[in-house]
């Protein structure tokens, strides 16, 4: 590792300054991260693949850095990032950590990766995740189990566990993840970094391998709030390839400073939450009070139904999205006795236990006679949760909860109990139900077995008000 680069102390913001001032080159910065990956990733296993063209990308960045043309010196020029394995990068394998797509090579860039390429970012590699993004621990990946950098006997969270672990272990300055029920925020909390789920529609999903199309969001995992804001400002925006995207200019918003924070105390009495989490959460609220925020009690009467409702309509969407993987058009193919046999053999081998479980559940709730009993009722609960938040935001500027039920749990501890894993989404899934933006930031640590295990605090804001999340995060972490 280059002696003049201390990557533990670097952020996107500081690296940009050093690159522009010539303190080190893009090649040296890339080599420093490659050295960190070689040193640490055999234990952590955050990356499924480290790209072999990294130094070539860095050399091209250095050529542009040497020019005096300001158009060549783009905002992320030479900045090394990691990308979750369900976001397409043209010419590279994108498998969604699924046997079904093990050898699928992306034929085009996702909108977010194209935008980052256009501003000069260097892609280090693709990070591990739960199988087809189904999981909360990154244990369901058929390729490897990613470890938490703070304690390698524990999970990093999921499904973006590889991205969070890579940033936490100084193996990338930032990473992209995807969030369907908390898959950016929960691993960010357990790994001690920052994770942003943008407003649904603020960032294009084009080129994201779909799980739940009405829920999926792409967002950044970073070390600072300022870096999360930088990445978000690059990847956001309306995209003709994704009809759900919105242009913020079409929705004139009154920018304001958040002054009041609502806390749903009754909901936080859930029996599964570690009481120590509430202690750290209350300490975080006390800090927010000293910073001038008013903390108010709010009621989210339907929040207790958020996880059950999610695990009805998400499997319905997932079973529909995964129907395209039939062994005929692309991806894995396994021969059967006939065409139906091909389908059955391919899907049996290509999907792991968790995707199969959700496909079966989703197909069931959409089947004749059960659609009204399950799917429609779950969607009704989703609308009620949205109304609860609309009422809350009439009284407060932000809503705060812990990000997770507890610190990172042991590898293997919950993998045999799907319900326990599903409950890990308890606090984070609320923002996916409503489509509202949410962020997890480090709130403190718990000591277990002489290891410091991070915990996060989550803030949820009204639609398209990411600036409120950045503001409270910067103040809380002292970045202002």
C-alpha positions as CSV (number, residue, x, y, z in Angstrom):
1,X,0.0,0.0,0.0
2,X,1.3,3.4,-0.9
3,X,2.8,5.0,2.2
4,X,1.3,8.4,1.4
5,X,-2.2,7.1,1.3
6,X,-4.0,6.3,4.5
7,X,-7.3,4.9,3.1
8,X,-8.8,4.5,6.6
9,X,-8.9,8.3,6.9
10,X,-10.1,8.9,3.3
11,X,-13.6,9.8,2.2
12,X,-14.8,10.7,-1.3
13,X,-14.5,14.4,-0.4
14,X,-10.9,14.2,0.9
15,X,-9.8,11.8,-1.9
16,X,-11.2,14.2,-4.5
17,X,-9.1,17.1,-3.0
18,X,-5.9,15.0,-2.9
19,X,-6.4,13.8,-6.5
20,X,-7.0,17.3,-7.7
21,X,-4.0,18.7,-5.9
22,X,-1.8,15.9,-7.1
23,X,-1.0,14.5,-3.7
24,X,-1.4,11.0,-5.2
25,X,-2.6,9.6,-8.5
26,X,-5.7,7.6,-9.3
27,X,-3.5,4.6,-9.9
28,X,-1.9,4.9,-6.5
29,X,-5.4,5.2,-4.9
30,X,-6.6,2.2,-6.8
31,X,-3.5,0.2,-5.8
32,X,-4.0,1.1,-2.1
33,X,-7.5,-0.3,-2.3
34,X,-6.4,-3.4,-4.1
35,X,-3.8,-3.9,-1.4
36,X,-6.5,-3.6,1.3
37,X,-8.6,-6.1,-0.6
38,X,-5.7,-8.6,-0.8
39,X,-5.0,-8.1,2.9
40,X,-8.5,-8.4,4.2
41,X,-11.0,-9.9,1.9
42,X,-9.9,-13.5,2.2
43,X,-11.4,-13.3,5.8
44,X,-14.3,-10.9,5.1
45,X,-15.3,-12.1,1.6
46,X,-17.1,-8.9,0.7
47,X,-16.3,-9.2,-3.0
48,X,-17.5,-11.9,-5.4
49,X,-15.2,-10.5,-8.0
50,X,-12.5,-7.9,-8.1
51,X,-12.3,-6.6,-11.6
52,X,-9.1,-7.1,-13.6
53,X,-9.3,-3.7,-15.4
54,X,-9.1,-1.5,-12.3
55,X,-5.6,-0.1,-13.0
56,X,-6.6,0.5,-16.7
57,X,-9.6,2.5,-15.4
58,X,-7.3,4.4,-13.1
59,X,-4.7,5.2,-15.8
60,X,-7.5,6.7,-17.9
61,X,-8.5,8.8,-14.9
62,X,-5.0,10.0,-14.4
63,X,-4.8,11.1,-18.1
64,X,-7.8,13.3,-17.5
65,X,-6.5,14.6,-14.2
66,X,-3.4,15.8,-16.0
67,X,-5.4,17.9,-18.4
68,X,-6.4,21.5,-17.8
69,X,-9.8,20.9,-19.4
70,X,-12.4,21.3,-16.6
71,X,-14.8,19.1,-18.5
72,X,-12.4,16.2,-18.2
73,X,-12.0,16.7,-14.4
74,X,-15.4,15.2,-13.4
75,X,-16.7,15.0,-9.9
76,X,-15.9,11.3,-9.2
77,X,-12.8,11.1,-11.5
78,X,-10.5,8.4,-10.0
79,X,-12.8,7.6,-7.1
80,X,-12.9,3.8,-6.4
81,X,-16.4,2.3,-5.7
82,X,-17.9,-1.1,-5.2
83,X,-21.1,-2.2,-6.7
84,X,-23.7,-4.7,-5.4
85,X,-23.9,-7.8,-7.6
86,X,-27.5,-7.1,-8.8
87,X,-26.6,-3.8,-10.5
88,X,-25.5,-4.2,-14.1
89,X,-22.1,-3.1,-15.3
90,X,-21.7,-3.7,-19.1
91,X,-19.2,-6.5,-19.9
92,X,-19.0,-7.8,-16.3
93,X,-20.9,-10.7,-14.7
94,X,-23.9,-9.7,-12.7
95,X,-25.3,-12.7,-10.9
96,X,-27.4,-11.3,-8.1
97,X,-25.5,-13.9,-6.1
98,X,-27.7,-16.5,-7.6
99,X,-26.7,-19.8,-9.2
100,X,-29.4,-19.0,-11.8
101,X,-27.3,-16.1,-13.2
102,X,-23.9,-17.4,-12.2
103,X,-22.4,-16.7,-15.6
104,X,-24.6,-13.9,-16.9
105,X,-22.6,-11.1,-18.4
106,X,-24.4,-7.7,-18.5
107,X,-25.1,-6.5,-22.0
108,X,-25.6,-2.9,-20.9
109,X,-25.0,-0.5,-18.0
110,X,-27.6,0.2,-15.3
111,X,-28.5,3.9,-15.4
112,X,-26.7,4.4,-12.0
113,X,-23.5,2.8,-13.2
114,X,-23.6,4.7,-16.5
115,X,-24.0,8.0,-14.5
116,X,-21.1,7.1,-12.3
117,X,-18.9,6.1,-15.3
118,X,-19.8,9.5,-16.9
119,X,-18.4,11.3,-13.9
120,X,-15.2,9.2,-13.8
121,X,-15.8,6.6,-11.0
122,X,-13.6,3.5,-10.9
123,X,-15.4,0.3,-10.3
124,X,-13.4,-2.1,-8.0
125,X,-15.7,-5.1,-8.3
126,X,-19.0,-6.7,-7.5
127,X,-20.0,-7.4,-3.9
128,X,-21.6,-10.4,-2.3
129,X,-25.3,-10.3,-1.4
130,X,-28.1,-12.6,-0.3
131,X,-29.4,-15.0,-3.1
132,X,-31.4,-12.8,-5.5
133,X,-31.4,-10.1,-2.8
134,X,-33.6,-12.3,-0.5
135,X,-32.2,-12.2,3.0
136,X,-31.0,-10.0,5.8
137,X,-27.7,-11.6,6.6
138,X,-25.8,-12.3,3.3
139,X,-25.8,-15.9,4.4
140,X,-28.1,-17.1,1.6
141,X,-25.5,-16.4,-1.1
142,X,-24.6,-19.7,-2.7
143,X,-21.0,-18.5,-3.3
144,X,-19.7,-17.4,0.1
145,X,-20.7,-16.0,3.4
146,X,-19.6,-12.4,4.0
147,X,-18.4,-11.6,7.5
148,X,-18.8,-8.5,9.6
149,X,-15.5,-6.5,9.7
150,X,-16.0,-5.7,13.4
151,X,-16.3,-9.4,14.3
152,X,-15.8,-12.1,11.6
153,X,-17.9,-14.6,13.6
154,X,-21.0,-12.4,12.9
155,X,-23.1,-11.4,9.9
156,X,-22.7,-8.1,8.1
157,X,-26.5,-7.8,7.6
158,X,-28.1,-8.0,4.2
159,X,-28.9,-8.2,1.5
160,X,-26.3,-5.6,0.7
161,X,-23.9,-7.1,3.2
162,X,-20.9,-7.2,0.8
163,X,-21.2,-3.6,0.0
164,X,-21.5,-2.5,3.6
165,X,-18.6,-4.8,4.7
166,X,-16.4,-3.5,1.8
167,X,-16.9,0.2,3.0
168,X,-16.5,-0.6,6.7
169,X,-13.3,-2.6,6.0
170,X,-11.7,0.3,4.0
171,X,-11.9,-1.8,0.8
172,X,-13.9,0.9,-1.1
173,X,-14.5,4.6,-0.5
174,X,-18.2,4.0,-1.1
175,X,-20.5,1.4,-2.6
176,X,-23.9,1.0,-4.2
177,X,-26.6,-1.2,-2.7
178,X,-30.2,-1.9,-3.2
179,X,-33.0,-1.7,-0.6
180,X,-36.3,-3.5,-0.7
181,X,-37.1,-3.7,3.0
182,X,-33.9,-2.3,4.6
183,X,-31.2,-4.0,2.6
184,X,-29.0,-0.9,2.5
185,X,-29.8,0.5,6.0
186,X,-29.7,-2.7,8.1
187,X,-26.2,-3.8,6.9
188,X,-24.9,-0.3,7.1
189,X,-26.1,-0.1,10.8
190,X,-24.5,-3.5,11.6
191,X,-21.2,-2.5,9.9
192,X,-21.0,1.0,11.4
193,X,-21.4,3.0,8.1
194,X,-24.0,5.2,6.5
195,X,-26.8,3.9,4.3
196,X,-29.3,5.9,2.3
197,X,-32.6,4.6,0.8
198,X,-33.8,7.4,-1.5
199,X,-37.4,8.2,-2.2
200,X,-38.9,5.6,-4.4
201,X,-38.6,7.0,-7.9
202,X,-35.8,9.4,-7.1
203,X,-33.2,7.0,-8.5
204,X,-33.7,4.9,-11.6
205,X,-34.0,1.1,-11.2
206,X,-33.1,0.4,-14.9
207,X,-30.4,-2.2,-14.8
208,X,-31.2,-3.4,-11.3
209,X,-32.1,-7.1,-11.2
210,X,-35.7,-6.8,-9.9
211,X,-36.9,-8.3,-6.6
212,X,-40.0,-6.3,-5.7
213,X,-40.6,-3.7,-8.3
214,X,-42.8,-1.4,-6.2
215,X,-40.3,-1.4,-3.4
216,X,-36.7,-1.7,-4.9
217,X,-34.4,1.4,-4.5
218,X,-30.7,1.9,-5.3
219,X,-28.7,4.0,-2.9
220,X,-25.2,4.7,-1.5
221,X,-23.3,3.2,1.4
222,X,-20.6,5.6,2.6
223,X,-18.5,6.7,5.5
224,X,-19.8,10.2,5.8
225,X,-23.2,12.0,5.2
226,X,-21.4,14.3,2.8
227,X,-20.3,11.4,0.7
228,X,-23.8,9.9,0.7
229,X,-25.1,13.2,-0.6
230,X,-22.5,13.3,-3.3
231,X,-23.3,9.9,-4.6
232,X,-27.1,10.5,-4.4
233,X,-26.7,13.8,-6.4
234,X,-25.0,11.9,-9.2
235,X,-27.4,8.9,-9.5
236,X,-30.7,10.6,-8.9
237,X,-33.0,11.9,-11.6
238,X,-35.7,11.1,-14.1
239,X,-34.9,8.3,-16.5
240,X,-36.9,7.5,-19.7
241,X,-36.0,3.8,-19.1
242,X,-37.8,3.7,-15.8
243,X,-41.3,5.1,-15.8
244,X,-41.5,5.2,-12.0
245,X,-38.7,7.9,-11.8
246,X,-39.6,11.5,-11.0
247,X,-37.8,14.8,-11.7
248,X,-37.6,16.8,-8.5
249,X,-38.0,20.0,-10.6
250,X,-41.5,18.9,-11.3
251,X,-42.3,18.9,-7.6
252,X,-41.3,22.3,-6.2
253,X,-40.4,21.7,-2.5
254,X,-40.0,24.2,0.2
255,X,-36.6,23.4,1.7
256,X,-36.7,23.7,5.5
257,X,-34.5,22.8,8.4
258,X,-35.9,19.9,10.4
259,X,-36.8,21.0,13.9
260,X,-39.0,18.3,15.3
261,X,-38.5,14.5,15.3
262,X,-41.2,12.0,16.0
263,X,-40.6,8.8,17.8
264,X,-43.3,6.0,17.8
265,X,-42.6,4.8,21.3
266,X,-45.5,2.3,21.4
267,X,-44.1,0.6,18.3
268,X,-40.6,0.4,19.9
269,X,-42.0,-1.7,22.7
270,X,-41.9,-4.7,20.3
271,X,-40.8,-7.8,22.2
272,X,-38.0,-8.8,19.8
273,X,-36.0,-5.6,20.3
274,X,-32.8,-5.8,22.4
275,X,-33.3,-3.5,25.3
276,X,-29.7,-2.3,25.0
277,X,-30.6,-1.0,21.5
278,X,-33.3,1.2,23.1
279,X,-30.7,2.5,25.6
280,X,-28.4,3.7,22.8
281,X,-31.4,5.0,20.9
282,X,-32.4,7.1,23.9
283,X,-28.9,8.4,24.2
284,X,-29.0,9.4,20.6
285,X,-32.3,11.2,21.1
286,X,-30.7,13.1,24.1
287,X,-27.9,14.2,21.8
288,X,-30.5,15.4,19.3
289,X,-32.2,17.4,22.0
290,X,-28.9,19.2,22.8
291,X,-28.6,20.0,19.1
292,X,-31.9,21.8,19.3
293,X,-34.4,19.3,18.0
294,X,-37.7,18.8,19.6
295,X,-38.5,15.1,20.3
296,X,-42.2,14.3,20.1
297,X,-44.2,11.1,20.7
298,X,-46.1,9.9,17.6
299,X,-48.4,7.0,16.9
300,X,-48.0,4.7,13.9
301,X,-51.0,2.4,14.7
302,X,-50.5,0.0,11.8
303,X,-46.7,-0.4,12.0
304,X,-47.0,-3.7,13.8
305,X,-48.5,-5.1,10.6
306,X,-45.6,-3.9,8.3
307,X,-43.6,-7.1,8.3
308,X,-46.5,-9.5,7.8
309,X,-47.9,-7.4,5.0
310,X,-44.5,-7.1,3.3
311,X,-44.0,-10.8,3.4
312,X,-47.3,-11.2,1.5
313,X,-47.0,-8.8,-1.3
314,X,-43.2,-8.9,-1.7
315,X,-43.2,-12.6,-2.5
316,X,-46.0,-12.0,-4.9
317,X,-43.9,-9.5,-6.8
318,X,-40.8,-11.6,-6.5
319,X,-42.5,-14.7,-7.9
320,X,-43.6,-12.7,-10.9
321,X,-40.2,-11.2,-11.5
322,X,-38.4,-14.5,-11.1
323,X,-40.7,-16.2,-13.6
324,X,-38.5,-14.9,-16.4
325,X,-35.7,-17.3,-15.3
326,X,-36.8,-20.4,-17.1
327,X,-33.5,-21.7,-18.5
328,X,-34.5,-20.8,-22.0
329,X,-33.7,-17.1,-22.7
330,X,-30.6,-16.6,-20.5
331,X,-28.9,-17.8,-17.4
332,X,-28.6,-21.3,-16.1
333,X,-30.1,-24.2,-18.2
334,X,-30.5,-27.8,-17.0
335,X,-31.9,-30.4,-19.3
336,X,-35.1,-32.2,-18.4
337,X,-37.1,-34.9,-20.1
338,X,-39.1,-32.3,-22.0
339,X,-39.7,-28.5,-22.0
340,X,-41.6,-28.6,-18.7
341,X,-38.8,-30.8,-17.3
342,X,-36.3,-28.2,-18.4
343,X,-38.1,-25.5,-16.5
344,X,-38.4,-27.6,-13.3
345,X,-34.9,-28.8,-13.3
346,X,-33.4,-25.4,-14.1
347,X,-35.4,-23.6,-11.4
348,X,-34.8,-26.3,-8.8
349,X,-31.0,-26.0,-9.3
350,X,-30.8,-22.3,-10.0
351,X,-32.8,-21.0,-7.0
352,X,-31.7,-21.5,-3.4
353,X,-34.0,-22.3,-0.5
354,X,-35.0,-18.7,0.2
355,X,-35.9,-17.7,-3.3
356,X,-37.9,-21.0,-3.7
357,X,-39.7,-20.3,-0.4
358,X,-40.7,-16.8,-1.6
359,X,-41.7,-18.0,-5.1
360,X,-44.0,-20.6,-3.6
361,X,-45.5,-18.2,-1.1
362,X,-45.9,-15.5,-3.7
363,X,-47.6,-17.8,-6.2
364,X,-50.0,-19.0,-3.5
365,X,-51.1,-15.5,-2.4
366,X,-51.8,-14.6,-6.1
367,X,-53.7,-17.8,-6.8
368,X,-57.4,-18.0,-7.5
369,X,-59.3,-17.8,-4.2
370,X,-56.5,-16.3,-2.2
371,X,-55.8,-13.1,-4.0
372,X,-58.4,-11.1,-2.0
373,X,-57.7,-12.9,1.3
374,X,-54.0,-12.2,1.3
375,X,-52.6,-9.9,-1.4
376,X,-55.4,-7.3,-1.5
377,X,-55.5,-7.1,2.3
378,X,-51.7,-6.7,2.5
379,X,-51.9,-3.8,0.0
380,X,-54.6,-2.3,2.1
381,X,-52.3,-2.3,5.1
382,X,-49.7,-0.7,3.0
383,X,-52.0,2.2,2.3
384,X,-52.9,2.5,6.0
385,X,-49.2,2.7,6.9
386,X,-48.8,5.5,4.3
387,X,-51.7,7.4,5.9
388,X,-50.1,6.9,9.4
389,X,-46.9,8.6,8.1
390,X,-48.8,11.4,6.4
391,X,-50.5,12.1,9.7
392,X,-47.2,12.0,11.5
393,X,-45.5,14.4,9.1
394,X,-48.3,16.9,9.7
395,X,-46.9,17.2,13.2
396,X,-43.2,16.5,12.9
397,X,-40.4,17.0,10.3
398,X,-38.7,13.6,10.7
399,X,-39.4,10.2,12.2
400,X,-36.7,8.3,14.1
401,X,-36.3,4.7,15.1
402,X,-33.5,2.3,15.8
403,X,-32.3,0.7,12.5
404,X,-32.0,-2.8,13.8
405,X,-33.4,-5.0,16.5
406,X,-30.0,-5.7,17.9
407,X,-26.3,-5.8,17.0
408,X,-24.9,-8.2,14.3
409,X,-25.8,-11.8,15.2
410,X,-23.6,-14.8,14.9
411,X,-23.3,-16.5,11.5
412,X,-25.7,-19.5,11.5
413,X,-27.6,-18.2,14.5
414,X,-30.9,-17.4,12.6
415,X,-30.4,-19.0,9.2
416,X,-32.6,-21.9,10.2
417,X,-35.5,-19.7,11.3
418,X,-36.9,-17.6,8.4
419,X,-39.3,-15.7,10.7
420,X,-36.5,-14.5,12.9
421,X,-34.7,-13.2,9.8
422,X,-37.8,-11.6,8.5
423,X,-38.3,-9.7,11.7
424,X,-34.9,-8.0,11.1
425,X,-36.8,-5.7,8.7
426,X,-39.1,-4.5,11.5
427,X,-38.0,-0.8,11.5
428,X,-36.6,-0.4,8.1
429,X,-39.5,-1.9,6.0
430,X,-41.7,1.1,7.0
431,X,-40.0,3.4,4.5
432,X,-40.3,0.9,1.7
433,X,-44.1,0.5,2.3
434,X,-44.5,4.3,2.0
435,X,-41.8,5.0,-0.6
436,X,-40.3,7.7,1.7
437,X,-36.5,8.3,2.0
438,X,-34.7,7.0,5.0
439,X,-31.1,6.9,6.2
440,X,-29.2,4.9,8.8
441,X,-26.3,6.5,10.6
442,X,-24.0,5.2,13.3
443,X,-25.5,5.8,16.8
444,X,-23.1,3.9,19.1
445,X,-21.7,0.5,20.0
446,X,-22.4,-2.5,22.1
447,X,-19.6,-4.6,23.5
448,X,-20.0,-8.3,23.1
449,X,-17.2,-10.9,23.6
450,X,-14.7,-8.0,23.8
451,X,-15.8,-6.7,20.3
452,X,-17.4,-3.3,19.7
453,X,-20.5,-4.0,17.6
454,X,-22.1,-0.9,15.9
455,X,-25.7,0.1,16.0
456,X,-27.6,2.7,13.9
457,X,-30.3,5.2,14.2
458,X,-32.8,5.6,11.3
459,X,-34.4,8.8,10.2
460,X,-37.4,8.8,7.8
461,X,-38.4,12.0,5.9
462,X,-41.3,12.9,3.7
463,X,-41.1,12.1,0.0
464,X,-38.3,13.8,-1.9
465,X,-36.9,15.4,1.2
466,X,-33.5,13.7,1.3
467,X,-32.0,17.1,2.2
468,X,-33.6,16.8,5.7
469,X,-31.9,13.5,6.2
470,X,-28.5,14.9,5.1
471,X,-29.0,17.9,7.4
472,X,-29.8,15.9,10.6
473,X,-27.1,13.4,9.8
474,X,-24.4,16.0,9.4
475,X,-25.4,17.7,12.7
476,X,-25.6,14.4,14.6
477,X,-22.2,13.3,13.4
478,X,-20.6,16.7,13.6
479,X,-19.9,17.0,9.9
480,X,-21.2,20.6,9.7
